[in-house]
Amino acid sequence: MKRKIVFALIVTCVMLILSSCGETFESFTYENEEPIPRATYDFTDADQMKLDGEKEACYGQKVYRLYNRNNTSSKVYMDCYIYFGKEGLHCFVDVKDNVLSYNSKRAVYYNSSVELFFNDWKKTYIDKSTCQYRIAAGGKSAQLCGVKGKSTYVTSYFDGQFAVRLDGELNSNNANGFSVETFIPWYELGYRPDAAGNYDVDGIMFYPAYNKVNDPQGRENYTSRIRTSRTYCFQATPYSWVPVKRTDNDSGENVSFENDFFGAVGGAESYYGFTDSGDGKVALRSGSSTSYAFVKDLSSNDCYFETTVENVAGDSSKLPKTGLAVFYMGNRVLLYIKTSDAKRVGIAQRDAANSEWNWTVEKGGTYINDTSKEPSEANYLKKVKLAVYRKGDLICFFVNDVLYFVSDGTDPDEDPVCKTADGVTLSPKFGKIYLHDTITEDGQEAEETIMGIWSASATATYSAYSACTGAAADAKFAQLLNL
């Protein structure tokens, strides 16, 4: 088009000059050649399923319900369904929302819209075969693919198709919601067919998000939204997504780990990799780059949690580690052991921005024990008991019932002494440490945390786990210290 416009301007200027001399020429026009057509595909009837925004029976049971703000009492939510077809992956989401706001001039995510991410569940990273659909209630859409090694998705193109069906009117506050149905062929998700043309797909990792927009007028410049995704679930870390297994009838089944002790708590859910091996034991067999399992009903600022970890193993090239995790809004803290050293234990936390782990051995980073002070027979990879006690701002970490590290949120360089609220001086084996964002400032009540087990690229078995709060937690702490 640019070439056509420039040429036309030149011709016009020449004709004006010649016309001034009394000359005239026959007019003509110039057209660019048509672009090379791109092959297009119609997936309207892929796998003999009508792609029309209506749920078919073969989808089976929902694999996930995402509530607005992860508030289970909210009337705004989206139910998600997965079907594993012969040709590709089918996804159906049913949104319940009384406000459907849409303006085609706004970005997709500034409209009432869904974001749907899909990844091979054998991968623990995103790459160009990680596909994302953004689809608004009014039909505007975007396709994005991941960039390996970064938390980035780029606007791209992949074969696929979608349909939207409204249940109510756009730009109103008395609608019921809308549904979205998508199809992505297996080859776009990185799968390759066998000699018979079949795709071997055991399951996928699925990340749903919803953008609620409270603008029933559909104003062009309205850019406020409430974006909700699974708690502690991140776009760049597929292991934190919803694991969906392919069943015998090709529908999807949510296989997020949950048993009587570990499971959903405080809006967070256990992540891919952990399984209940029976006899009061939990096994981690996935080798995922990160996995969590949270203790049910343990959201407190006065609590104790312990477990025994056995038979830790993993690919040494991936620096496997495993242990306990304590979650804060502004930080995450680990008490871990790693396969490269049978006597090594450490405390790790996130960086100041809570964007990635800080593994540097420094104040505010990672703290490790002096292995020369460990018993000669110590082998924490074979078996070790790990525990954590929290009382307000005080956090104590135990290894085999010995107090190893203590934090009270203050700078150990300024005051290396740590005391309980009752004035008892604590003497951790490896000293006082500093953990950022684990105390509540300005006299506010201490933030409640959740606890659980954690692993990075390791396999292990966890047993003898127990947790308690309040007076029972305080009693357990006093017992360990012989107070």
C-alpha positions as CSV (number, residue, x, y, z in Angstrom):
1,M,0.0,0.0,0.0
2,K,2.9,2.4,0.8
3,R,4.4,1.7,-2.6
4,K,1.1,2.5,-4.3
5,I,0.6,5.8,-2.4
6,V,4.1,7.1,-3.2
7,F,3.9,6.2,-6.8
8,A,0.5,8.0,-7.1
9,L,1.9,11.1,-5.6
10,I,4.8,11.2,-8.1
11,V,2.5,10.7,-11.1
12,T,0.3,13.5,-9.8
13,C,3.2,15.9,-9.5
14,V,4.5,15.1,-13.0
15,M,1.0,15.6,-14.5
16,L,0.7,19.0,-12.8
17,I,4.0,20.1,-14.2
18,L,3.2,18.9,-17.7
19,S,-0.3,20.4,-17.6
20,S,1.2,23.8,-16.9
21,C,3.0,23.4,-20.3
22,G,-0.2,22.6,-22.1
23,E,0.5,18.9,-22.4
24,T,-2.0,16.1,-21.5
25,F,-1.5,12.4,-21.0
26,E,-3.8,9.4,-20.7
27,S,-4.6,8.6,-17.1
28,F,-3.8,5.2,-15.6
29,T,-3.9,3.4,-12.3
30,Y,-1.5,1.0,-10.5
31,E,-2.5,-1.8,-8.2
32,N,-0.2,-3.9,-6.0
33,E,-0.2,-7.6,-6.5
34,E,-2.4,-9.6,-4.1
35,P,-0.4,-11.0,-1.2
36,I,0.5,-14.6,-1.2
37,P,-2.5,-16.3,0.5
38,R,-1.8,-17.9,3.8
39,A,-3.2,-21.4,4.3
40,T,-6.3,-21.2,6.5
41,Y,-8.1,-24.0,8.3
42,D,-11.7,-24.4,9.4
43,F,-12.0,-26.1,12.8
44,T,-15.7,-25.6,13.1
45,D,-16.3,-29.3,13.2
46,A,-13.0,-30.6,14.5
47,D,-13.4,-34.0,16.1
48,Q,-17.1,-33.9,15.0
49,M,-17.7,-31.3,17.8
50,K,-19.6,-28.2,16.8
51,L,-17.5,-25.2,17.7
52,D,-20.4,-22.8,18.7
53,G,-20.0,-21.8,22.3
54,E,-22.3,-24.5,23.6
55,K,-21.0,-27.2,25.9
56,E,-21.4,-30.7,24.6
57,A,-21.8,-33.8,26.9
58,C,-18.3,-35.2,26.0
59,Y,-16.7,-32.4,28.1
60,G,-17.8,-34.2,31.2
61,Q,-17.2,-32.6,34.6
62,K,-15.6,-29.2,35.1
63,V,-11.9,-29.2,35.8
64,Y,-11.8,-25.9,37.6
65,R,-14.1,-23.1,38.9
66,L,-12.4,-19.7,39.1
67,Y,-14.2,-17.3,41.4
68,N,-13.8,-13.5,41.1
69,R,-11.0,-12.4,43.5
70,N,-10.8,-16.1,44.5
71,N,-13.7,-15.5,46.8
72,T,-15.8,-18.6,46.9
73,S,-18.9,-16.7,48.0
74,S,-18.8,-14.5,44.8
75,K,-21.6,-14.8,42.3
76,V,-19.1,-14.0,39.5
77,Y,-17.1,-17.1,38.4
78,M,-16.1,-19.2,35.4
79,D,-16.4,-22.9,35.1
80,C,-13.8,-24.6,32.9
81,Y,-14.0,-27.8,30.9
82,I,-11.4,-29.7,28.8
83,Y,-11.8,-32.4,26.1
84,F,-8.9,-34.2,24.5
85,G,-9.8,-34.8,20.9
86,K,-8.0,-36.8,18.2
87,E,-7.2,-33.6,16.3
88,G,-6.6,-31.2,19.2
89,L,-7.5,-29.7,22.5
90,H,-11.1,-28.4,23.1
91,C,-11.8,-26.0,26.0
92,F,-15.1,-24.6,27.1
93,V,-15.6,-21.9,29.8
94,D,-18.9,-20.7,31.1
95,V,-18.7,-17.3,32.7
96,K,-21.3,-16.0,35.2
97,D,-21.3,-12.2,35.4
98,N,-24.1,-9.7,35.5
99,V,-22.0,-7.0,33.9
100,L,-20.8,-7.6,30.3
101,S,-18.7,-4.6,29.3
102,Y,-17.3,-4.3,25.8
103,N,-15.8,-1.7,23.5
104,S,-14.0,-2.9,20.4
105,K,-11.5,0.0,20.7
106,R,-10.3,-1.2,24.1
107,A,-7.6,-3.9,24.5
108,V,-9.1,-7.4,24.9
109,Y,-8.3,-7.5,28.6
110,Y,-10.0,-4.1,29.3
111,N,-13.3,-5.8,28.3
112,S,-15.2,-8.6,30.1
113,S,-12.9,-11.3,28.9
114,V,-11.2,-14.7,29.6
115,E,-7.5,-15.6,29.3
116,L,-6.8,-19.3,28.6
117,F,-3.2,-20.7,28.7
118,F,-2.3,-24.2,27.6
119,N,0.9,-26.2,28.0
120,D,2.1,-29.8,27.7
121,W,2.1,-31.0,31.3
122,K,5.5,-32.7,30.8
123,K,7.1,-29.2,30.5
124,T,7.9,-27.0,33.4
125,Y,8.6,-24.0,31.3
126,I,6.9,-21.9,28.7
127,D,8.0,-21.7,25.1
128,K,6.6,-21.1,21.6
129,S,4.3,-24.1,22.0
130,T,2.7,-22.5,25.1
131,C,-0.5,-21.0,23.6
132,Q,-2.7,-18.4,25.1
133,Y,-6.1,-17.1,23.9
134,R,-7.5,-13.8,25.1
135,I,-11.2,-13.6,24.2
136,A,-13.7,-10.8,25.1
137,A,-17.4,-11.2,25.5
138,G,-17.9,-9.1,22.4
139,G,-15.6,-11.3,20.2
140,K,-12.4,-9.3,20.1
141,S,-9.5,-11.7,20.6
142,A,-5.7,-12.0,20.7
143,Q,-3.4,-15.0,20.4
144,L,-0.1,-15.2,22.2
145,C,2.8,-17.6,22.6
146,G,5.4,-18.0,25.3
147,V,9.1,-17.1,25.3
148,K,11.3,-19.8,26.9
149,G,13.2,-18.6,29.9
150,K,11.2,-15.4,30.4
151,S,7.9,-14.5,31.9
152,T,6.9,-13.2,28.5
153,Y,4.2,-13.8,26.0
154,V,4.2,-12.3,22.5
155,T,1.4,-11.6,20.2
156,S,1.6,-14.3,17.6
157,Y,-0.4,-16.6,15.4
158,F,-1.3,-20.2,15.8
159,D,-3.8,-22.4,14.1
160,G,-7.0,-22.5,16.1
161,Q,-10.5,-21.2,16.4
162,F,-13.0,-20.0,19.0
163,A,-16.7,-19.1,19.4
164,V,-18.4,-16.8,21.9
165,R,-22.1,-17.1,23.0
166,L,-23.7,-14.3,25.0
167,D,-26.3,-14.9,27.8
168,G,-27.6,-11.4,28.0
169,E,-26.8,-8.1,26.4
170,L,-23.4,-6.4,26.1
171,N,-22.9,-3.2,28.0
172,S,-25.6,-3.9,30.5
173,N,-25.7,-4.7,34.2
174,N,-28.4,-7.3,34.1
175,A,-26.8,-10.0,32.0
176,N,-26.2,-13.6,33.0
177,G,-22.8,-14.1,31.5
178,F,-21.2,-15.6,28.4
179,S,-19.4,-18.7,27.2
180,V,-16.3,-19.3,25.2
181,E,-15.2,-22.4,23.3
182,T,-11.8,-22.8,21.8
183,F,-9.9,-25.4,19.7
184,I,-6.2,-25.7,19.2
185,P,-4.7,-28.5,17.1
186,W,-2.1,-30.7,18.9
187,Y,0.8,-29.7,16.7
188,E,0.5,-26.1,17.8
189,L,1.0,-27.3,21.4
190,G,4.2,-29.0,20.4
191,Y,2.9,-32.6,20.0
192,R,3.9,-34.8,17.0
193,P,1.8,-37.6,15.6
194,D,3.0,-41.2,15.5
195,A,3.1,-43.3,12.4
196,A,-0.7,-43.9,12.6
197,G,-1.4,-40.2,12.9
198,N,-2.3,-40.3,16.6
199,Y,-1.1,-37.9,19.3
200,D,0.1,-39.3,22.6
201,V,-1.2,-36.7,25.1
202,D,-1.5,-37.7,28.8
203,G,-2.6,-34.3,30.1
204,I,-2.1,-30.5,30.0
205,M,-1.4,-27.7,32.4
206,F,-4.2,-25.1,32.2
207,Y,-4.2,-21.5,33.4
208,P,-7.5,-19.7,33.4
209,A,-7.9,-16.0,34.2
210,Y,-10.9,-13.7,34.2
211,N,-11.1,-9.9,33.7
212,K,-14.1,-8.4,35.3
213,V,-14.9,-4.9,34.1
214,N,-17.5,-2.9,36.0
215,D,-18.4,-0.5,33.2
216,P,-21.9,-1.3,31.8
217,Q,-21.7,1.8,29.5
218,G,-18.8,0.3,27.5
219,R,-16.8,3.6,27.5
220,E,-13.9,3.7,25.1
221,N,-11.4,5.0,27.6
222,Y,-12.3,2.8,30.5
223,T,-9.2,0.9,31.6
224,S,-10.1,-0.5,35.0
225,R,-10.4,-4.2,35.6
226,I,-10.3,-6.9,38.2
227,R,-8.1,-9.7,37.0
228,T,-8.3,-13.0,38.8
229,S,-6.3,-16.2,38.4
230,R,-5.6,-19.1,40.6
231,T,-3.9,-18.0,43.9
232,Y,-0.1,-18.4,43.8
233,C,-0.4,-19.3,40.1
234,F,1.9,-17.5,37.7
235,Q,1.9,-17.2,33.9
236,A,5.6,-18.1,33.6
237,T,5.5,-21.2,35.8
238,P,3.3,-23.9,34.3
239,Y,3.9,-26.2,37.3
240,S,1.6,-23.8,39.3
241,W,-1.2,-24.2,36.8
242,V,-4.2,-26.5,37.0
243,P,-3.1,-30.1,36.1
244,V,-5.7,-31.7,33.8
245,K,-5.3,-35.4,33.1
246,R,-6.8,-37.2,30.1
247,T,-9.4,-39.8,31.2
248,D,-10.4,-43.0,29.4
249,N,-13.3,-41.1,27.8
250,D,-11.0,-38.2,26.7
251,S,-12.6,-35.7,29.1
252,G,-10.4,-33.8,31.5
253,E,-9.9,-34.5,35.2
254,N,-8.3,-32.1,37.7
255,V,-5.6,-34.0,39.5
256,S,-4.4,-31.2,41.8
257,F,-3.1,-33.0,44.9
258,E,-5.4,-33.1,47.9
259,N,-5.8,-35.5,50.8
260,D,-7.0,-35.3,54.4
261,F,-4.0,-33.3,55.5
262,F,-2.7,-31.4,52.5
263,G,-4.9,-29.4,50.1
264,A,-6.5,-26.1,49.4
265,V,-6.1,-23.4,52.1
266,G,-6.5,-19.7,52.1
267,G,-7.3,-19.5,48.4
268,A,-4.1,-21.5,47.5
269,E,-4.1,-25.0,46.2
270,S,-1.4,-27.7,46.1
271,Y,0.5,-27.8,42.9
272,Y,1.4,-30.6,40.4
273,G,3.6,-33.4,41.5
274,F,2.5,-34.6,44.9
275,T,0.6,-37.9,45.3
276,D,-0.9,-39.7,48.3
277,S,1.0,-42.9,48.5
278,G,-1.1,-44.2,51.4
279,D,-0.1,-45.2,55.0
280,G,0.1,-41.6,56.0
281,K,2.8,-40.8,53.4
282,V,3.0,-38.3,50.5
283,A,5.3,-38.8,47.6
284,L,6.7,-36.4,45.1
285,R,7.5,-38.1,41.8
286,S,7.1,-35.4,39.2
287,G,10.6,-33.9,39.1
288,S,8.8,-30.6,38.5
289,S,11.0,-27.5,38.8
290,T,8.7,-26.4,41.7
291,S,5.9,-28.2,43.6
292,Y,3.9,-27.2,46.7
293,A,1.4,-29.0,49.0
294,F,-0.2,-26.8,51.6
295,V,-1.5,-27.9,55.0
296,K,-5.3,-27.7,55.1
297,D,-6.9,-25.2,57.5
298,L,-3.5,-23.9,58.6
299,S,-3.7,-20.1,58.1
300,S,-2.4,-18.5,61.3
301,N,0.1,-16.3,62.9
302,D,0.6,-18.8,65.8
303,C,1.3,-22.2,64.4
304,Y,3.7,-25.2,64.2
305,F,4.3,-27.7,61.4
306,E,6.6,-30.7,61.1
307,T,7.3,-33.6,58.8
308,T,9.9,-36.2,58.1
309,V,11.5,-36.2,54.7
310,E,13.1,-39.4,53.3
311,N,14.9,-40.7,50.3
312,V,15.6,-37.4,48.6
313,A,16.9,-37.8,45.0
314,G,17.0,-36.0,41.7
315,D,19.0,-35.0,38.6
316,S,22.1,-33.2,40.0
317,S,22.2,-31.0,36.9
318,K,18.9,-29.4,38.0
319,L,20.1,-28.7,41.6
320,P,17.3,-30.6,43.3
321,K,16.1,-29.3,46.7
322,T,13.1,-30.0,49.0
323,G,11.8,-29.0,52.4
324,L,9.2,-26.8,54.1
325,A,7.7,-23.6,52.9
326,V,6.1,-20.6,54.7
327,F,4.1,-18.2,52.6
328,Y,3.7,-14.5,53.2
329,M,2.1,-12.0,50.8
330,G,5.4,-10.2,50.4
331,N,7.8,-13.2,50.7
332,R,8.2,-16.9,50.7
333,V,10.6,-18.7,53.0
334,L,12.1,-22.2,52.6
335,L,13.8,-24.6,55.0
336,Y,15.5,-26.9,52.5
337,I,18.0,-29.7,52.0
338,K,19.7,-30.4,48.6
339,T,21.0,-33.5,47.0
340,S,24.5,-32.2,46.4
341,D,25.4,-32.3,50.1
342,A,23.9,-34.8,52.5
343,K,24.7,-32.5,55.5
344,R,23.6,-29.2,54.1
345,V,20.5,-27.4,55.2
346,G,19.5,-23.8,54.3
347,I,17.0,-21.0,54.6
348,A,16.1,-19.3,51.3
349,Q,13.7,-16.5,50.6
350,R,12.5,-14.4,47.6
351,D,14.2,-11.2,46.5
352,A,13.0,-7.8,47.8
353,A,10.5,-7.5,44.9
354,N,9.2,-11.1,45.6
355,S,9.8,-11.8,41.9
356,E,12.3,-14.7,42.1
357,W,14.3,-16.7,44.6
358,N,17.5,-15.2,46.1
359,W,20.0,-18.0,46.4
360,T,23.0,-15.7,47.2
361,V,24.4,-16.4,50.6
362,E,24.0,-13.0,52.2
363,K,21.9,-11.1,54.7
364,G,18.4,-11.0,53.3
365,G,19.2,-13.8,50.9
366,T,20.1,-17.4,51.7
367,Y,21.5,-18.8,55.0
368,I,23.2,-22.1,55.3
369,N,24.6,-24.2,58.1
370,D,28.3,-25.0,58.8
371,T,28.4,-28.6,57.8
372,S,31.6,-29.2,59.8
373,K,29.4,-28.7,62.9
374,E,27.0,-31.5,61.9
375,P,27.3,-35.0,63.3
376,S,29.6,-37.3,61.3
377,E,26.8,-39.8,60.7
378,A,24.3,-37.1,59.4
379,N,22.7,-37.8,56.1
380,Y,19.7,-35.5,55.6
381,L,19.0,-37.0,52.2
382,K,18.2,-40.4,53.7
383,K,16.1,-39.1,56.5
384,V,15.5,-35.8,58.3
385,K,12.8,-34.2,60.4
386,L,12.1,-30.6,59.5
387,A,9.8,-28.2,61.5
388,V,8.8,-24.5,61.7
389,Y,7.2,-22.6,64.5
390,R,5.7,-19.1,64.1
391,K,4.5,-16.8,66.8
392,G,3.7,-13.4,65.4
393,D,7.0,-12.0,64.1
394,L,9.0,-14.8,65.5
395,I,9.9,-17.7,63.2
396,C,11.9,-20.7,64.3
397,F,13.3,-23.5,62.1
398,F,14.1,-26.9,63.5
399,V,16.2,-29.8,62.1
400,N,15.8,-33.1,63.9
401,D,14.3,-31.2,66.9
402,V,17.3,-28.8,67.1
403,L,16.7,-25.1,66.7
404,Y,18.8,-24.1,63.7
405,F,17.7,-20.6,62.6
406,V,15.6,-17.8,64.1
407,S,14.1,-14.6,62.7
408,D,12.1,-11.9,64.4
409,G,12.1,-9.5,61.5
410,T,14.9,-7.2,62.9
411,D,18.4,-6.8,61.7
412,P,20.8,-9.3,63.2
413,D,23.7,-6.9,62.7
414,E,22.1,-4.4,65.0
415,D,20.8,-6.9,67.5
416,P,22.0,-10.5,67.2
417,V,19.9,-11.5,70.2
418,C,16.4,-13.0,69.6
419,K,13.9,-13.5,72.4
420,T,10.4,-14.8,72.7
421,A,7.5,-12.6,73.8
422,D,8.0,-13.9,77.3
423,G,11.6,-12.7,77.3
424,V,13.3,-16.1,76.8
425,T,16.5,-15.8,75.0
426,L,16.8,-18.2,72.1
427,S,20.1,-19.8,71.0
428,P,19.8,-21.2,67.5
429,K,22.6,-23.4,66.4
430,F,23.4,-21.3,63.4
431,G,22.2,-17.9,64.5
432,K,19.7,-15.2,63.9
433,I,18.7,-14.5,60.3
434,Y,16.9,-11.7,58.5
435,L,13.7,-12.3,56.5
436,H,12.2,-9.4,54.7
437,D,8.4,-8.7,54.7
438,T,7.6,-11.2,57.4
439,I,6.4,-8.7,60.0
440,T,3.5,-6.3,59.9
441,E,4.4,-2.7,60.3
442,D,2.7,0.2,62.2
443,G,1.3,-1.9,65.0
444,Q,-1.1,-3.9,62.7
445,E,-2.0,-7.5,63.6
446,A,0.5,-9.9,62.2
447,E,-0.4,-11.4,58.8
448,E,-1.6,-14.9,58.7
449,T,0.6,-17.3,56.7
450,I,0.2,-20.7,55.2
451,M,2.7,-23.6,55.4
452,G,3.4,-26.8,53.6
453,I,6.0,-28.9,51.8
454,W,8.0,-27.8,48.8
455,S,10.3,-29.2,46.2
456,A,12.3,-28.2,43.2
457,S,13.3,-31.0,40.7
458,A,13.5,-33.5,43.6
459,T,11.7,-36.7,44.4
460,A,11.1,-37.7,48.1
461,T,8.7,-39.2,50.5
462,Y,7.1,-37.1,53.3
463,S,5.6,-38.8,56.4
464,A,4.8,-38.2,60.1
465,Y,3.4,-34.8,59.3
466,S,1.4,-32.8,61.8
467,A,0.4,-29.3,62.5
468,C,-1.2,-27.3,65.3
469,T,-2.1,-23.8,66.2
470,G,-2.5,-21.5,69.3
471,A,-1.8,-23.1,72.7
472,A,-0.9,-26.5,71.2
473,A,1.7,-24.9,69.0
474,D,3.2,-22.9,71.9
475,A,3.3,-26.1,74.0
476,K,5.1,-28.0,71.2
477,F,7.7,-25.1,70.9
478,A,8.2,-25.1,74.7
479,Q,8.7,-28.9,74.7
480,L,11.4,-28.7,72.0
481,L,13.3,-26.1,73.9
482,N,12.8,-27.6,77.3
483,L,11.2,-24.4,78.5
